[in-house]
């Protein structure tokens, strides 16, 4: 079994290097883009997606409610 912390650390390291490089390569088309802040960071979103694919779950909603929300509730 894996823990979310084991997945998060390398994912966060990857996102810290990837996101600035991706921003440099984007081509602007002259239109304004909204840069809304998210409630979850990119690395948190990717950690949840990776954890789902590593699990035997077939339904993302039930996986999220059982594993992720349960993990949040147990922390306090």
HELIX and SHEET records of a PDB file:
HELIX    1   1 UNK A    4  UNK A   25  1                                  22    
HELIX    2   2 UNK A   42  UNK A   54  1                                  13    
HELIX    3   3 UNK A   60  UNK A   63  1                                   4    
HELIX    4   4 UNK A   64  UNK A   68  3                                   5    
HELIX    5   5 UNK A   69  UNK A   75  1                                   7    
END                                                                             
